[in-house]
Amino acid sequence: MDAITLHALSIGRMFAASEPFKAYSDCVARLHELGFSVAPMQHHSPTAVMFGRDLRIQKYRNLSPSDKDNTHGWIEGDFRSGPVHFKLTAAGRRAVAPKEMAT
């Protein structure tokens, strides 16, 4: 992942749309393009995101405190009506950073 994309994800990315669940779907599609896996949605809870393709991630209610601390990012917001916001965590920045940026 290039430094510009990494920086944009670190400060967060907002997705908005006028159709039901469109903002959430757009966010998930973009994350998949960037090589992330996304947990299933859970009503009134954030959705966990991990760097790596085809990872199986539990819903928020099933994540342990340690799992939550090690999650690479979160999708939050109004999943039905939008907007939704994706924010990369510190663990996520370390996971996706190019080798030269990780130190």
C-alpha positions as CSV (number, residue, x, y, z in Angstrom):
1,M,0.0,0.0,0.0
2,D,1.4,3.4,-0.9
3,A,2.1,6.1,1.6
4,I,-0.7,8.4,0.3
5,T,-3.3,5.7,0.6
6,L,-2.0,4.8,4.1
7,H,-2.2,8.4,5.2
8,A,-5.7,8.8,3.9
9,L,-6.9,5.7,5.8
10,S,-5.0,6.8,8.9
11,I,-7.0,10.1,9.1
12,G,-10.2,8.3,8.2
13,R,-12.5,8.1,5.2
14,M,-16.1,9.1,5.0
15,F,-18.6,7.4,2.7
16,A,-22.0,8.9,2.0
17,A,-24.9,7.8,-0.3
18,S,-28.6,8.3,-0.9
19,E,-29.6,4.7,-1.3
20,P,-30.1,2.3,1.7
21,F,-26.8,0.6,2.7
22,K,-25.0,2.2,-0.3
23,A,-22.5,4.1,1.8
24,Y,-21.7,0.9,3.8
25,S,-21.4,-1.2,0.6
26,D,-19.1,1.4,-1.1
27,C,-16.9,1.4,2.0
28,V,-16.6,-2.4,2.1
29,A,-16.0,-2.6,-1.6
30,R,-13.1,-0.1,-1.3
31,L,-11.6,-1.9,1.6
32,H,-11.7,-5.2,-0.3
33,E,-9.9,-3.5,-3.2
34,L,-7.2,-2.5,-0.8
35,G,-6.8,-6.0,0.6
36,F,-8.8,-5.8,3.8
37,S,-11.4,-8.3,5.2
38,V,-14.5,-7.0,6.8
39,A,-16.6,-8.6,9.6
40,P,-20.3,-9.1,9.3
41,M,-22.5,-6.2,10.3
42,Q,-24.1,-6.0,13.8
43,H,-26.9,-3.6,14.6
44,H,-25.7,-0.5,16.6
45,S,-22.1,-1.7,16.7
46,P,-18.9,-0.9,14.8
47,T,-17.7,-3.4,12.2
48,A,-14.1,-4.8,12.6
49,V,-11.7,-4.7,9.6
50,M,-8.4,-6.6,9.3
51,F,-5.7,-6.3,6.7
52,G,-5.5,-9.6,4.6
53,R,-7.8,-11.2,2.1
54,D,-10.5,-13.8,3.0
55,L,-10.0,-13.6,6.8
56,R,-13.0,-14.7,8.9
57,I,-13.7,-12.0,11.5
58,Q,-16.4,-12.3,14.2
59,K,-19.2,-9.8,14.8
60,Y,-18.4,-7.1,17.3
61,R,-20.3,-8.9,20.2
62,N,-18.1,-12.0,19.8
63,L,-14.7,-10.2,19.8
64,S,-12.7,-10.4,23.0
65,P,-11.1,-7.3,24.4
66,S,-7.8,-8.5,23.0
67,D,-9.3,-9.0,19.5
68,K,-10.7,-5.4,19.7
69,D,-7.3,-4.0,20.6
70,N,-5.7,-5.8,17.7
71,T,-8.3,-4.9,15.1
72,H,-6.8,-3.0,12.1
73,G,-9.7,-0.7,11.6
74,W,-13.4,0.0,12.3
75,I,-16.4,1.0,10.2
76,E,-18.8,3.1,12.1
77,G,-21.9,5.2,11.4
78,D,-25.4,4.7,10.1
79,F,-25.0,1.6,8.0
80,R,-28.5,1.9,6.5
81,S,-28.7,5.7,5.7
82,G,-25.1,6.7,5.8
83,P,-22.7,8.3,6.2
84,V,-20.2,5.7,7.4
85,H,-16.7,6.3,8.5
86,F,-13.6,4.0,8.2
87,K,-10.7,4.6,10.5
88,L,-7.4,2.7,10.6
89,T,-6.1,1.9,14.1
90,A,-2.5,2.0,15.3
91,A,-2.3,-1.8,14.8
92,G,-3.7,-1.4,11.3
93,R,-1.1,1.3,10.4
94,R,1.7,-1.1,11.5
95,A,0.1,-4.0,9.6
96,V,-0.2,-2.2,6.2
97,A,2.8,0.1,6.4
98,P,5.5,-0.5,3.8
99,K,8.6,-1.9,5.4
100,E,10.4,1.4,5.2
101,M,7.6,3.2,7.0
102,A,7.1,0.6,9.7
103,T,10.2,1.5,11.7
